[in-house]
């Protein structure tokens, strides 16, 4: 059955999202963005910790190689001069590595 009034009402109606639906979508996106930010921050911290441990182990190996060659221990500059290390470990990552040139003990701070 043809109903001209129903046709006029349907023609004037526009389909779309309501303000409430849009606000809910924005809130969900904000929550997801916050979760991603915190997850990425944790990955960076683990990366710095792993880099510190790797640098410390490299210095320990170089120190023992120096001791095997020379019969005594040295500091980081001595390891670089003996070409057992390419360069000193970077201090820009929030940690420092030091060597006791008397005992050969490698220590780290900030790991």
DRENBAGU-933744 format. One record per atom (N, C-alpha, C): residue in three letters; x, y, z. Coordinates in steps of 0.2 Angstrom, whole numbers, padded with zeros to 4 digits, always signed. Layout:
BEGIN
ALAXYZ...
END
This chain:
BEGIN
UNK+0004-0006+0000UNK+0000+0000+0000UNK+0004+0006+0000UNK+0003+0011-0004UNK+0007+0017-0005UNK+0004+0022+0000UNK+0009+0025+0004UNK+0008+0030+0010UNK+0012+0036+0008UNK+0009+0041+0006UNK+0013+0047+0004UNK+0016+0050+0010UNK+0012+0050+0016UNK+0015+0053+0022UNK+0021+0050+0024UNK+0021+0043+0024UNK+0027+0039+0026UNK+0033+0041+0022UNK+0032+0042+0015UNK+0037+0043+0010UNK+0040+0050+0012UNK+0036+0055+0014UNK+0039+0061+0015UNK+0043+0062+0021UNK+0040+0058+0027UNK+0044+0057+0033UNK+0051+0054+0032UNK+0051+0049+0028UNK+0057+0045+0027UNK+0062+0049+0022UNK+0059+0053+0018UNK+0064+0057+0014UNK+0067+0063+0017UNK+0064+0066+0022UNK+0067+0071+0026UNK+0072+0069+0032UNK+0072+0062+0033UNK+0076+0060+0038UNK+0083+0058+0035UNK+0088+0060+0039UNK+0095+0059+0037UNK+0098+0054+0041UNK+0102+0049+0039UNK+0105+0044+0043UNK+0112+0047+0044UNK+0114+0045+0050UNK+0121+0048+0053UNK+0122+0046+0060UNK+0128+0048+0062UNK+0129+0046+0069UNK+0127+0052+0074UNK+0125+0050+0080UNK+0123+0055+0085UNK+0129+0058+0088UNK+0128+0063+0092UNK+0133+0066+0096UNK+0136+0061+0101UNK+0132+0058+0104UNK+0133+0053+0109UNK+0138+0047+0106UNK+0136+0045+0100UNK+0140+0039+0097UNK+0147+0042+0095UNK+0147+0048+0093UNK+0154+0051+0091UNK+0158+0052+0097UNK+0155+0054+0103UNK+0159+0055+0109UNK+0161+0048+0112UNK+0157+0043+0111UNK+0160+0036+0114UNK+0165+0034+0110UNK+0165+0035+0103UNK+0171+0033+0099UNK+0177+0037+0100UNK+0177+0043+0102UNK+0182+0047+0104UNK+0185+0045+0110UNK+0181+0043+0115UNK+0184+0041+0122UNK+0187+0034+0121UNK+0185+0030+0117UNK+0188+0023+0116UNK+0195+0024+0112UNK+0195+0029+0107UNK+0201+0030+0104UNK+0207+0033+0109UNK+0204+0037+0113UNK+0209+0040+0118UNK+0211+0035+0123UNK+0207+0031+0125UNK+0209+0025+0130UNK+0215+0021+0126UNK+0213+0019+0120UNK+0218+0015+0116UNK+0225+0019+0115UNK+0225+0025+0114UNK+0231+0029+0113UNK+0235+0029+0120UNK+0231+0030+0125UNK+0235+0030+0132UNK+0238+0023+0133UNK+0235+0018+0131UNK+0238+0011+0132UNK+0244+0010+0128UNK+0244+0012+0122UNK+0250+0012+0117UNK+0256+0016+0120UNK+0254+0022+0123UNK+0260+0026+0125UNK+0263+0023+0131UNK+0259+0020+0136UNK+0262+0017+0141UNK+0266+0010+0139UNK+0264+0007+0134UNK+0267+0001+0132UNK+0274+0002+0129UNK+0274+0007+0125UNK+0280+0009+0122UNK+0285+0012+0127UNK+0283+0015+0132UNK+0288+0017+0137UNK+0291+0012+0140UNK+0288+0006+0142UNK+0291+0000+0145UNK+0296-0003+0140UNK+0295-0003+0134UNK+0299-0006+0129UNK+0306-0002+0129UNK+0306+0004+0129UNK+0312+0008+0130UNK+0316+0007+0136UNK+0313+0006+0142UNK+0316+0005+0148UNK+0320-0002+0147UNK+0317-0007+0145UNK+0320-0013+0144UNK+0326-0013+0139UNK+0325-0009+0134UNK+0330-0008+0129UNK+0337-0005+0132UNK+0336+0000+0136UNK+0341+0003+0140UNK+0345-0002+0145UNK+0341-0006+0148UNK+0343-0011+0153UNK+0347-0016+0149UNK+0345-0018+0144UNK+0348-0023+0140UNK+0355-0021+0137UNK+0355-0014+0134UNK+0361-0011+0132UNK+0366-0010+0137UNK+0364-0009+0143UNK+0369-0008+0149UNK+0372-0015+0150UNK+0368-0020+0151UNK+0371-0027+0152UNK+0376-0029+0147UNK+0374-0027+0140UNK+0378-0029+0135UNK+0385-0026+0135UNK+0384-0019+0136UNK+0390-0015+0137UNK+0395-0017+0142UNK+0392-0019+0148UNK+0396-0021+0154UNK+0399-0028+0152UNK+0396-0032+0149UNK+0399-0039+0147UNK+0404-0038+0142UNK+0404-0033+0137UNK+0409-0032+0133UNK+0415-0029+0136UNK+0414-0025+0141UNK+0420-0022+0144UNK+0423-0027+0149UNK+0419-0032+0152UNK+0422-0037+0156UNK+0427-0042+0151UNK+0424-0044+0145UNK+0428-0048+0141UNK+0434-0044+0139UNK+0434-0038+0137UNK+0440-0034+0135UNK+0445-0034+0140UNK+0442-0033+0146UNK+0447-0032+0152UNK+0451-0039+0153UNK+0447-0044+0153UNK+0451-0051+0154UNK+0456-0052+0148UNK+0454-0050+0142UNK+0458-0051+0136UNK+0465-0046+0137UNK+0464-0040+0140UNK+0470-0036+0141UNK+0474-0039+0147UNK+0471-0042+0152UNK+0475-0045+0157UNK+0479-0051+0154UNK+0476-0055+0150UNK+0479-0061+0147UNK+0485-0059+0143UNK+0485-0053+0140UNK+0490-0050+0135UNK+0496-0047+0139UNK+0494-0043+0144UNK+0498-0038+0148UNK+0500-0041+0155UNK+0496-0045+0158UNK+0497-0047+0165UNK+0495-0042+0170UNK+0491-0037+0168UNK+0488-0032+0173UNK+0482-0029+0170UNK+0478-0026+0174UNK+0472-0023+0172UNK+0473-0015+0170UNK+0468-0013+0167UNK+0468-0006+0164UNK+0461-0003+0165UNK+0461+0004+0163UNK+0454+0007+0163UNK+0451+0007+0156UNK+0446+0011+0155UNK+0442+0011+0149UNK+0447+0014+0143UNK+0450+0019+0145UNK+0455+0022+0140UNK+0460+0017+0138UNK+0463+0013+0142UNK+0468+0008+0141UNK+0465+0003+0136UNK+0459+0001+0137UNK+0456-0004+0133UNK+0455-0002+0126UNK+0453+0005+0125UNK+0452+0008+0119UNK+0459+0008+0115UNK+0464+0011+0119UNK+0470+0011+0116UNK+0473+0005+0114UNK+0472-0001+0117UNK+0474-0007+0115UNK+0470-0011+0110UNK+0465-0007+0107UNK+0460-0009+0102UNK+0456-0015+0104UNK+0455-0016+0111UNK+0451-0021+0113UNK+0443-0019+0113UNK+0442-0012+0114UNK+0436-0009+0113UNK+0436-0004+0108UNK+0431-0003+0104UNK+0431+0002+0098UNK+0431+0009+0101UNK+0426+0009+0106UNK+0425+0016+0109UNK+0423+0014+0116UNK+0423+0020+0121UNK+0420+0019+0127UNK+0413+0018+0127UNK+0409+0015+0132UNK+0402+0014+0132UNK+0399+0021+0132UNK+0394+0022+0129UNK+0390+0029+0129UNK+0387+0030+0136UNK+0388+0036+0138UNK+0384+0038+0144UNK+0378+0042+0143UNK+0376+0042+0137UNK+0370+0046+0135UNK+0363+0042+0136UNK+0364+0036+0138UNK+0358+0031+0139UNK+0356+0031+0146UNK+0359+0035+0150UNK+0357+0035+0157UNK+0361+0030+0162UNK+0366+0027+0159UNK+0370+0023+0163UNK+0377+0024+0162UNK+0381+0022+0167UNK+0389+0023+0166UNK+0392+0016+0168UNK+0397+0015+0165UNK+0401+0009+0166UNK+0408+0011+0168UNK+0411+0008+0173UNK+0418+0010+0175UNK+0422+0003+0177UNK+0428+0004+0177UNK+0433-0001+0178UNK+0438+0001+0183UNK+0439-0004+0188UNK+0444-0003+0193UNK+0450-0006+0190UNK+0455-0001+0189UNK+0461-0003+0185UNK+0466-0007+0190UNK+0464-0008+0196UNK+0469-0012+0201UNK+0466-0019+0201UNK+0460-0020+0202UNK+0457-0026+0202UNK+0454-0029+0196UNK+0452-0025+0191UNK+0449-0027+0185UNK+0441-0028+0186UNK+0438-0026+0191UNK+0431-0026+0192UNK+0428-0021+0188UNK+0423-0023+0184UNK+0419-0019+0180UNK+0412-0018+0184UNK+0410-0011+0185UNK+0404-0010+0188UNK+0400-0005+0184UNK+0393-0005+0185UNK+0389-0001+0181UNK+0384+0003+0186UNK+0382+0009+0184UNK+0377+0012+0188UNK+0371+0014+0183UNK+0365+0014+0185UNK+0360+0015+0181UNK+0357+0010+0177UNK+0359+0004+0179UNK+0356-0002+0175UNK+0350-0005+0179
END
